[in-house]
Amino acid sequence: MTTDPAVLLRGAGLRSTAPRRAVLQALLTRPHSTATDLSQAVGGQLSSQTIYNALDDLTGSGLVRRIEPAGSPTRYETRVGDNHHHVVCRSCGAVADVDCAVGVAPCLTPGAAPGFARIDEAELTWWGTCTDCALKQR
């Protein structure tokens, strides 16, 4: 699979603009980035509004996934479509991917889902302490 932002953008039906390429390239190398992280990654070359516009386009096209851990800034990643989950450090806010442990999506079965004909995805966030923070707390 290619990691060329221009090819990915065109494949998703988006125009390959410089801001979209810059944001997508930053996300390819920095998963779980916030908009602020992305601004720093592109050297402050893009306005906040331009970054948010690019993120909206990228998430709308399915190239990028938005994750919103409670009490944490919205984060973005390019790992999409595989129904993985996340673990967040309560101390420093670090985020890591957690692969689905059982079967295929949604890999979790809700107890009840009245009014829904089909459930195709689960989004789960685990909370804990990362190794670095655990070592610092000793």
C-alpha positions as CSV (number, residue, x, y, z in Angstrom):
1,M,0.0,0.0,0.0
2,T,1.3,3.4,-0.9
3,T,2.0,6.1,1.7
4,D,2.3,8.9,-0.9
5,P,-0.1,11.6,0.2
6,A,-0.9,12.7,-3.3
7,V,-1.8,9.2,-4.4
8,L,-3.9,8.6,-1.3
9,L,-5.8,11.9,-1.7
10,R,-6.6,11.2,-5.4
11,G,-7.6,7.6,-4.5
12,A,-10.1,9.0,-2.0
13,G,-11.5,11.4,-4.5
14,L,-9.9,14.5,-3.1
15,R,-7.8,17.1,-4.9
16,S,-4.2,16.9,-3.9
17,T,-3.7,20.3,-2.4
18,A,-0.5,21.3,-0.5
19,P,-2.3,21.7,2.9
20,R,-4.0,18.3,2.6
21,R,-0.7,16.7,1.6
22,A,1.2,18.3,4.5
23,V,-1.4,17.3,7.1
24,L,-1.7,13.8,5.7
25,Q,2.1,13.4,5.6
26,A,2.4,14.5,9.2
27,L,-0.3,12.1,10.3
28,L,1.4,9.2,8.5
29,T,4.4,9.6,10.6
30,R,2.7,10.9,13.8
31,P,-0.4,8.8,14.7
32,H,-2.8,10.1,17.3
33,S,-1.8,13.8,16.6
34,T,-3.9,16.7,17.8
35,A,-4.4,19.7,15.5
36,T,-1.8,21.5,17.6
37,D,0.6,18.7,17.1
38,L,0.0,18.9,13.3
39,S,0.6,22.7,13.3
40,Q,3.9,22.1,14.9
41,A,4.7,19.2,12.5
42,V,4.2,21.4,9.5
43,G,6.4,24.1,11.0
44,G,3.5,26.6,11.6
45,Q,3.2,27.0,7.8
46,L,-0.6,26.5,7.9
47,S,-3.2,28.4,9.8
48,S,-5.3,26.5,12.4
49,Q,-8.4,26.9,10.1
50,T,-6.5,25.4,7.2
51,I,-5.5,22.4,9.3
52,Y,-9.0,21.9,10.6
53,N,-10.4,22.2,7.0
54,A,-7.9,19.6,5.8
55,L,-8.8,17.3,8.8
56,D,-12.5,17.6,8.0
57,D,-11.8,16.7,4.4
58,L,-9.6,13.8,5.3
59,T,-12.0,12.3,7.9
60,G,-14.9,12.8,5.5
61,S,-13.2,10.9,2.8
62,G,-12.3,8.0,5.2
63,L,-8.5,8.6,4.9
64,V,-8.3,9.7,8.5
65,R,-10.1,8.6,11.7
66,R,-11.0,11.1,14.5
67,I,-10.7,9.8,18.0
68,E,-12.0,11.7,21.0
69,P,-10.8,10.3,24.4
70,A,-12.8,11.8,27.3
71,G,-11.0,14.8,28.8
72,S,-8.4,14.8,26.0
73,P,-8.1,16.8,22.9
74,T,-9.4,15.3,19.6
75,R,-6.8,13.2,17.9
76,Y,-6.4,12.0,14.4
77,E,-4.8,8.9,12.8
78,T,-4.5,7.2,9.4
79,R,-5.1,3.7,10.7
80,V,-8.7,3.3,9.5
81,G,-11.2,0.5,8.7
82,D,-9.8,-2.2,10.9
83,N,-11.9,-1.6,14.0
84,H,-8.9,-1.3,16.4
85,H,-9.2,0.4,19.8
86,H,-7.1,2.7,22.0
87,V,-5.5,2.9,25.4
88,V,-4.8,6.3,27.0
89,C,-2.4,7.1,29.8
90,R,-4.2,8.8,32.6
91,S,-1.0,10.6,33.5
92,C,0.6,12.0,30.3
93,G,-2.2,11.4,27.8
94,A,-0.2,9.1,25.5
95,V,-2.3,7.1,23.2
96,A,-1.6,3.6,21.7
97,D,-3.4,1.3,19.4
98,V,-5.0,-1.9,20.7
99,D,-5.8,-4.5,18.1
100,C,-9.2,-6.2,18.2
101,A,-8.8,-9.4,20.2
102,V,-11.8,-11.4,19.0
103,G,-13.0,-12.1,15.5
104,V,-14.1,-9.4,13.0
105,A,-15.7,-6.0,13.4
106,P,-17.3,-5.0,15.6
107,C,-15.4,-7.5,17.8
108,L,-17.6,-6.6,20.8
109,T,-21.2,-7.5,21.2
110,P,-23.6,-5.0,22.8
111,G,-26.0,-6.3,25.4
112,A,-28.9,-4.6,23.5
113,A,-29.3,-2.1,20.7
114,P,-33.0,-1.3,20.4
115,G,-33.8,0.4,17.1
116,F,-30.7,-0.7,15.2
117,A,-30.8,-3.1,12.4
118,R,-27.0,-3.6,12.2
119,I,-23.9,-2.8,14.2
120,D,-20.7,-2.7,12.3
121,E,-18.1,-1.1,14.5
122,A,-17.1,-0.7,18.1
123,E,-15.0,2.1,19.6
124,L,-13.5,1.3,22.9
125,T,-11.0,3.3,25.0
126,W,-9.0,1.7,27.8
127,W,-7.4,3.9,30.4
128,G,-4.2,3.1,32.3
129,T,-0.6,4.2,33.0
130,C,2.0,4.0,30.3
131,T,5.4,2.4,31.0
132,D,7.2,5.8,31.1
133,C,4.8,7.3,33.6
134,A,4.8,4.1,35.8
135,L,8.6,4.3,36.0
136,K,8.5,8.0,37.0
137,Q,6.0,7.2,39.7
138,R,8.3,4.7,41.4
